[in-house]
Amino acid sequence: MYDRPLSVTIIACFLFFASALILGALWSGSEGGHAFAEAATSSYESSWLPWAGVGVGVGCAIGFLLGWPMARLLFICWLGWGIIEGLVLLSPMRFNPVTIGIYAVIVICLFLPNANQWFRRGKAAGA
């Protein structure tokens, strides 16, 4: 029996919480809500990007809780896009380099030995 690592559970709960905040802001329809959703996902005008961010966040969180290895890969690609977007597409004055450090800590937590065991438990069981 494999127990889900605490680090994976915390990251998944954070993703659910952040996705719920962005979804609530989008659903409210207010200018402030849309401004928050835009700031939380991107700084350029996009009607679909905040909704996609909510979908990816919830999908990855569910995948983390269930131990799906593809959720971890999707999340890393999503973080990579955030770094590329911040460094290349946005003005350098708006990108916070602390974000890269936070992303690195999250990725390290997702690849700790106990997290690897959680995401590879299906292979160990022969499934």
ChimeraX commands (.cxc) that place a marker at each C-alpha (Angstrom):
marker #1 position 0.00,0.00,0.00 radius 0.5
marker #1 position 1.40,3.37,-1.00 radius 0.5
marker #1 position 0.58,6.47,0.99 radius 0.5
marker #1 position 0.40,9.76,-0.86 radius 0.5
marker #1 position 3.32,12.00,0.16 radius 0.5
marker #1 position 2.43,15.12,2.12 radius 0.5
marker #1 position 4.27,17.33,-0.37 radius 0.5
marker #1 position 2.12,16.05,-3.26 radius 0.5
marker #1 position -1.05,16.51,-1.20 radius 0.5
marker #1 position -0.11,20.09,-0.27 radius 0.5
marker #1 position 0.69,21.00,-3.89 radius 0.5
marker #1 position -2.60,19.47,-5.08 radius 0.5
marker #1 position -4.59,21.36,-2.42 radius 0.5
marker #1 position -2.83,24.59,-3.34 radius 0.5
marker #1 position -3.73,24.02,-7.01 radius 0.5
marker #1 position -7.37,23.40,-6.10 radius 0.5
marker #1 position -7.43,26.56,-3.98 radius 0.5
marker #1 position -5.75,28.75,-6.62 radius 0.5
marker #1 position -8.01,27.36,-9.35 radius 0.5
marker #1 position -11.09,28.03,-7.23 radius 0.5
marker #1 position -9.96,31.63,-6.63 radius 0.5
marker #1 position -9.42,32.24,-10.34 radius 0.5
marker #1 position -12.67,30.49,-11.29 radius 0.5
marker #1 position -14.60,32.58,-8.76 radius 0.5
marker #1 position -13.02,35.75,-10.08 radius 0.5
marker #1 position -13.89,34.82,-13.66 radius 0.5
marker #1 position -17.40,33.72,-12.75 radius 0.5
marker #1 position -18.14,36.92,-10.86 radius 0.5
marker #1 position -18.12,38.90,-14.08 radius 0.5
marker #1 position -16.90,42.01,-12.30 radius 0.5
marker #1 position -14.08,44.14,-13.60 radius 0.5
marker #1 position -12.09,43.44,-10.45 radius 0.5
marker #1 position -12.61,39.71,-10.84 radius 0.5
marker #1 position -11.42,39.74,-14.42 radius 0.5
marker #1 position -8.45,41.92,-13.47 radius 0.5
marker #1 position -7.49,39.42,-10.75 radius 0.5
marker #1 position -7.85,36.46,-13.12 radius 0.5
marker #1 position -5.77,38.22,-15.76 radius 0.5
marker #1 position -3.08,39.12,-13.22 radius 0.5
marker #1 position -3.01,35.58,-11.85 radius 0.5
marker #1 position -2.61,33.96,-15.26 radius 0.5
marker #1 position -1.17,36.50,-17.67 radius 0.5
marker #1 position -0.66,40.18,-18.21 radius 0.5
marker #1 position -1.83,40.37,-21.80 radius 0.5
marker #1 position -5.40,40.36,-23.05 radius 0.5
marker #1 position -6.73,36.83,-23.49 radius 0.5
marker #1 position -10.23,35.53,-23.06 radius 0.5
marker #1 position -9.38,31.83,-22.91 radius 0.5
marker #1 position -6.08,31.75,-20.99 radius 0.5
marker #1 position -7.52,32.17,-17.46 radius 0.5
marker #1 position -10.11,29.46,-18.17 radius 0.5
marker #1 position -7.39,27.16,-19.51 radius 0.5
marker #1 position -5.32,27.85,-16.41 radius 0.5
marker #1 position -8.22,26.76,-14.20 radius 0.5
marker #1 position -8.67,23.59,-16.26 radius 0.5
marker #1 position -4.99,22.67,-16.17 radius 0.5
marker #1 position -4.77,23.43,-12.45 radius 0.5
marker #1 position -7.76,21.28,-11.53 radius 0.5
marker #1 position -6.68,18.49,-13.89 radius 0.5
marker #1 position -3.16,18.42,-12.46 radius 0.5
marker #1 position -4.45,18.51,-8.88 radius 0.5
marker #1 position -6.73,15.54,-9.51 radius 0.5
marker #1 position -3.89,13.73,-11.24 radius 0.5
marker #1 position -1.55,14.39,-8.31 radius 0.5
marker #1 position -4.05,13.01,-5.83 radius 0.5
marker #1 position -4.59,9.90,-7.97 radius 0.5
marker #1 position -0.90,9.44,-8.76 radius 0.5
marker #1 position -1.08,9.92,-12.52 radius 0.5
marker #1 position 2.45,10.43,-13.91 radius 0.5
marker #1 position 1.15,12.48,-16.86 radius 0.5
marker #1 position -0.25,15.08,-14.45 radius 0.5
marker #1 position 3.25,15.73,-13.20 radius 0.5
marker #1 position 4.57,16.14,-16.75 radius 0.5
marker #1 position 1.69,18.43,-17.76 radius 0.5
marker #1 position 2.31,20.57,-14.68 radius 0.5
marker #1 position 6.02,20.89,-15.47 radius 0.5
marker #1 position 5.18,21.96,-19.04 radius 0.5
marker #1 position 2.72,24.49,-17.64 radius 0.5
marker #1 position 5.35,25.89,-15.26 radius 0.5
marker #1 position 7.85,25.99,-18.13 radius 0.5
marker #1 position 5.39,27.99,-20.20 radius 0.5
marker #1 position 4.98,30.40,-17.29 radius 0.5
marker #1 position 8.74,30.95,-17.16 radius 0.5
marker #1 position 9.03,31.42,-20.93 radius 0.5
marker #1 position 6.06,33.77,-20.88 radius 0.5
marker #1 position 7.51,35.76,-18.04 radius 0.5
marker #1 position 11.00,36.05,-19.46 radius 0.5
marker #1 position 10.24,36.45,-23.16 radius 0.5
marker #1 position 6.67,37.60,-23.72 radius 0.5
marker #1 position 6.21,39.99,-20.81 radius 0.5
marker #1 position 8.27,43.01,-20.01 radius 0.5
marker #1 position 11.19,42.10,-17.73 radius 0.5
marker #1 position 10.07,44.70,-15.21 radius 0.5
marker #1 position 6.81,42.79,-14.61 radius 0.5
marker #1 position 8.38,39.34,-14.13 radius 0.5
marker #1 position 9.39,38.41,-10.61 radius 0.5
marker #1 position 12.49,36.15,-10.47 radius 0.5
marker #1 position 11.30,34.74,-7.13 radius 0.5
marker #1 position 8.68,32.93,-9.21 radius 0.5
marker #1 position 11.38,30.73,-10.76 radius 0.5
marker #1 position 12.58,29.80,-7.26 radius 0.5
marker #1 position 9.06,28.88,-6.18 radius 0.5
marker #1 position 8.59,26.81,-9.34 radius 0.5
marker #1 position 11.89,25.04,-8.66 radius 0.5
marker #1 position 10.84,24.14,-5.11 radius 0.5
marker #1 position 7.52,22.74,-6.40 radius 0.5
marker #1 position 9.26,20.64,-9.07 radius 0.5
marker #1 position 11.78,19.34,-6.54 radius 0.5
marker #1 position 8.92,18.33,-4.23 radius 0.5
marker #1 position 7.25,16.48,-7.11 radius 0.5
marker #1 position 10.45,14.50,-7.79 radius 0.5
marker #1 position 11.48,13.58,-4.27 radius 0.5
marker #1 position 11.94,9.81,-3.80 radius 0.5
marker #1 position 8.62,9.33,-1.99 radius 0.5
marker #1 position 6.79,11.32,-4.70 radius 0.5
marker #1 position 8.48,9.23,-7.41 radius 0.5
marker #1 position 7.29,6.12,-5.62 radius 0.5
marker #1 position 3.75,7.54,-5.52 radius 0.5
marker #1 position 3.69,8.33,-9.22 radius 0.5
marker #1 position 5.28,4.99,-10.20 radius 0.5
marker #1 position 3.25,2.70,-7.96 radius 0.5
marker #1 position 1.27,1.31,-10.93 radius 0.5
marker #1 position 4.49,0.11,-12.59 radius 0.5
marker #1 position 5.64,-1.53,-9.36 radius 0.5
marker #1 position 2.39,-3.46,-9.10 radius 0.5
marker #1 position 2.75,-4.68,-12.68 radius 0.5
marker #1 position -0.28,-2.75,-13.92 radius 0.5
marker link #1:1,2 radius 0.2
marker link #1:2,3 radius 0.2
marker link #1:3,4 radius 0.2
marker link #1:4,5 radius 0.2
marker link #1:5,6 radius 0.2
marker link #1:6,7 radius 0.2
marker link #1:7,8 radius 0.2
marker link #1:8,9 radius 0.2
marker link #1:9,10 radius 0.2
marker link #1:10,11 radius 0.2
marker link #1:11,12 radius 0.2
marker link #1:12,13 radius 0.2
marker link #1:13,14 radius 0.2
marker link #1:14,15 radius 0.2
marker link #1:15,16 radius 0.2
marker link #1:16,17 radius 0.2
marker link #1:17,18 radius 0.2
marker link #1:18,19 radius 0.2
marker link #1:19,20 radius 0.2
marker link #1:20,21 radius 0.2
marker link #1:21,22 radius 0.2
marker link #1:22,23 radius 0.2
marker link #1:23,24 radius 0.2
marker link #1:24,25 radius 0.2
marker link #1:25,26 radius 0.2
marker link #1:26,27 radius 0.2
marker link #1:27,28 radius 0.2
marker link #1:28,29 radius 0.2
marker link #1:29,30 radius 0.2
marker link #1:30,31 radius 0.2
marker link #1:31,32 radius 0.2
marker link #1:32,33 radius 0.2
marker link #1:33,34 radius 0.2
marker link #1:34,35 radius 0.2
marker link #1:35,36 radius 0.2
marker link #1:36,37 radius 0.2
marker link #1:37,38 radius 0.2
marker link #1:38,39 radius 0.2
marker link #1:39,40 radius 0.2
marker link #1:40,41 radius 0.2
marker link #1:41,42 radius 0.2
marker link #1:42,43 radius 0.2
marker link #1:43,44 radius 0.2
marker link #1:44,45 radius 0.2
marker link #1:45,46 radius 0.2
marker link #1:46,47 radius 0.2
marker link #1:47,48 radius 0.2
marker link #1:48,49 radius 0.2
marker link #1:49,50 radius 0.2
marker link #1:50,51 radius 0.2
marker link #1:51,52 radius 0.2
marker link #1:52,53 radius 0.2
marker link #1:53,54 radius 0.2
marker link #1:54,55 radius 0.2
marker link #1:55,56 radius 0.2
marker link #1:56,57 radius 0.2
marker link #1:57,58 radius 0.2
marker link #1:58,59 radius 0.2
marker link #1:59,60 radius 0.2
marker link #1:60,61 radius 0.2
marker link #1:61,62 radius 0.2
marker link #1:62,63 radius 0.2
marker link #1:63,64 radius 0.2
marker link #1:64,65 radius 0.2
marker link #1:65,66 radius 0.2
marker link #1:66,67 radius 0.2
marker link #1:67,68 radius 0.2
marker link #1:68,69 radius 0.2
marker link #1:69,70 radius 0.2
marker link #1:70,71 radius 0.2
marker link #1:71,72 radius 0.2
marker link #1:72,73 radius 0.2
marker link #1:73,74 radius 0.2
marker link #1:74,75 radius 0.2
marker link #1:75,76 radius 0.2
marker link #1:76,77 radius 0.2
marker link #1:77,78 radius 0.2
marker link #1:78,79 radius 0.2
marker link #1:79,80 radius 0.2
marker link #1:80,81 radius 0.2
marker link #1:81,82 radius 0.2
marker link #1:82,83 radius 0.2
marker link #1:83,84 radius 0.2
marker link #1:84,85 radius 0.2
marker link #1:85,86 radius 0.2
marker link #1:86,87 radius 0.2
marker link #1:87,88 radius 0.2
marker link #1:88,89 radius 0.2
marker link #1:89,90 radius 0.2
marker link #1:90,91 radius 0.2
marker link #1:91,92 radius 0.2
marker link #1:92,93 radius 0.2
marker link #1:93,94 radius 0.2
marker link #1:94,95 radius 0.2
marker link #1:95,96 radius 0.2
marker link #1:96,97 radius 0.2
marker link #1:97,98 radius 0.2
marker link #1:98,99 radius 0.2
marker link #1:99,100 radius 0.2
marker link #1:100,101 radius 0.2
marker link #1:101,102 radius 0.2
marker link #1:102,103 radius 0.2
marker link #1:103,104 radius 0.2
marker link #1:104,105 radius 0.2
marker link #1:105,106 radius 0.2
marker link #1:106,107 radius 0.2
marker link #1:107,108 radius 0.2
marker link #1:108,109 radius 0.2
marker link #1:109,110 radius 0.2
marker link #1:110,111 radius 0.2
marker link #1:111,112 radius 0.2
marker link #1:112,113 radius 0.2
marker link #1:113,114 radius 0.2
marker link #1:114,115 radius 0.2
marker link #1:115,116 radius 0.2
marker link #1:116,117 radius 0.2
marker link #1:117,118 radius 0.2
marker link #1:118,119 radius 0.2
marker link #1:119,120 radius 0.2
marker link #1:120,121 radius 0.2
marker link #1:121,122 radius 0.2
marker link #1:122,123 radius 0.2
marker link #1:123,124 radius 0.2
marker link #1:124,125 radius 0.2
marker link #1:125,126 radius 0.2
marker link #1:126,127 radius 0.2
view
